[in-house]
Amino acid sequence: MAEMNFVNLTPHIIKVVDGVGNVVIEIPSSGSIARVTVNNQLVETVNGIEIYRAVFGAVVGIPEPAMDTIYIVSMVVRQGVPARSDVASPGELVRDANGNPVGARGLVIN
């Protein structure tokens, strides 16, 4: 496989860890954020609390595909572009002995 460029379209540093929890790579935020639009629709009111259903819409902020480039986004954003094989989200969250997140086990694509 060719050497890949990773473009982090989240506001957070993405740390990818190996099977024993060692950080393999840290990918800083690019400064651009990909998002999915959300429309919250009121479903009902229970005991004075409004209950909403989130209806997800268009994804914004992901550039057009580029050769040898993977765009890293949130899982919700990735799921909003199922035809894009160049879009990934962080894999399973890995925690230290105190329960603090240390990174993600790989990346997930569609």
Buried (B, 14 or more C-beta within 10 A) or exposed (E): EEEEEBBBBBEEEBBBBEEEEEEEEEBEBBEBBBBBEEEEEEEEEEEEEEEEEEEEEEBEEBEEEEEEEBBBBBEBBBBBBEEBEBBBBBBEEBEEEEEEEBBBBBBBEE
